[in-house]
Amino acid sequence: MRTFFLSLCFMTGFLFPVSAQTPTAPTPIANGPVRLKLAHKQQAAFTTLLQAKTFAMGGVGVAGTTSAEEKALRELLGSKQSVAVFNTLLEQAQPAGKIYALLGLSVKDQKAFLSAKNQITNLGNIQVMSGCLVADESAPSLVEKIEKGVYSVTSTH
């Protein structure tokens, strides 16, 4: 059984790499009439979350590493404009990126989080990576986990 599990983790690492996306060149972020100005590293982090296909917090993959998306979230939490950035991600990101944005709002602005969480519940299922396993989880379930503090996150700054 142990051999099977290790084989599954090993194969999952190749089938679902932790950071399969490479961020594209940064582009200016437009948030309605507000234009956000981010440092290059924060712009790259924004792009990473904008394109996120999988929600992965904690150690993931065969080696139990931190996903590029979690690192990006932590980078954005250190931004002076983090709330505006997370609100922009809620409008523009792929479903997994919206979950990262909601998690960021839960840390930085509880009122904005409470307002935004209702927008997320209609996203359907989100691909979630936990350890070396990948499964679909409903958006309302992820919102509930965020509210309960299941996902611990702090900024890199």
Secondary structure by P-SEA (a helix, b strand, c coil): caaaaaaaaaaaaaaccccccccccccccccccbbbbbcaaaaaaaaaaaaccccccccccccccccaaaaaaaaaaaccaaaaaaaaaaacccaaaaaaaaaaaaaccaaaaaaaccccccccbbbbbcccbbbbbcaaaaaaaaaaccbbbbbcc
